[in-house]
């Protein structure tokens, strides 16, 4: 019943922006506490940004100041605004929940969406 549907990925030039969306539906999950993760070729999956049910956020050092995680409870959707994209941001991005804290793997995951940054 729980489903996470992502959108917004694609190809963008370095320095550009993308906004990823993740809509949650079904029982057992809300967007109050969600995380965005990414996995690049040859690298382990890493947390990009997380937001707690109370609204606290956590960002990977590599994206601080460039990425923002936020949610729209009315739409049951969580977003990742990505600005000033670099080649190193190229990866498959996943939304997942519930996000509790760094080091705890969420139970539910989206299908993943490819973000490719070109020069």
Residue pairs with C-beta under 8 A, 6 or more apart in sequence:
1 26
1 27
1 28
2 24
2 25
2 26
2 27
2 28
2 29
2 108
3 24
3 25
3 26
4 22
4 23
4 24
4 29
4 95
4 96
4 97
4 108
4 109
4 110
4 111
5 22
5 23
5 25
5 110
5 111
6 20
6 21
6 22
6 93
6 94
6 95
6 110
6 111
6 112
6 113
7 20
7 21
7 23
7 113
8 18
8 19
8 20
8 21
8 113
9 18
9 20
9 93
9 113
9 114
9 115
10 18
10 114
10 115
10 116
11 116
11 117
11 118
12 18
12 85
12 115
12 116
12 117
12 118
13 85
13 117
13 118
13 119
14 85
14 86
14 87
14 117
14 118
14 119
15 84
15 85
16 85
16 117
17 81
17 82
17 83
17 84
17 85
18 82
18 85
18 115
19 79
19 80
19 81
19 82
20 36
20 79
20 80
20 82
20 93
20 95
20 113
20 115
21 77
21 78
21 79
22 31
22 34
22 36
22 77
22 78
22 79
22 80
22 95
22 110
23 75
23 76
23 77
24 30
24 31
24 34
24 76
24 77
24 78
24 97
25 76
28 108
29 97
29 98
29 108
30 73
30 76
30 97
31 71
31 72
31 73
31 76
31 77
31 78
31 97
32 52
32 53
32 71
32 73
32 98
33 50
33 51
33 52
33 53
33 97
33 98
33 99
33 100
34 50
34 51
34 69
34 71
34 78
34 95
34 96
34 97
34 98
34 99
34 106
35 47
35 48
35 49
35 50
35 51
35 95
35 96
35 97
35 99
35 106
36 47
36 48
36 49
36 50
36 69
36 78
36 80
36 93
36 94
36 95
36 96
37 45
37 46
37 47
37 48
37 93
37 94
37 95
37 96
38 45
38 46
38 48
38 89
38 91
38 92
38 93
38 94
38 115
39 45
39 46
39 91
39 92
39 94
40 88
40 90
40 91
40 92
43 91
45 94
46 60
47 58
47 60
47 102
48 59
48 60
48 63
48 67
48 80
48 93
49 57
49 58
49 59
49 60
49 63
49 67
49 68
49 69
49 80
50 57
50 58
50 69
50 99
50 101
50 102
51 57
51 58
51 69
51 70
51 71
51 78
51 99
52 99
52 100
52 101
53 98
57 69
58 101
58 102
59 67
59 69
62 88
63 82
63 89
66 82
66 83
66 84
66 85
67 80
67 81
67 82
67 83
68 80
68 81
68 83
69 78
69 79
69 80
69 81
70 78
70 79
70 81
71 77
71 78
71 79
72 78
72 79
78 95
78 97
80 93
80 95
82 89
82 115
85 115
85 117
86 117
87 117
87 118
87 119
88 117
89 115
89 117
90 115
90 116
90 117
91 115
92 112
92 113
92 114
92 115
93 112
93 113
93 114
93 115
94 109
94 110
94 111
94 112
94 113
95 109
95 110
96 105
96 106
96 107
96 108
96 109
96 110
97 106
97 107
97 108
98 106
98 107
98 108
99 106
100 106
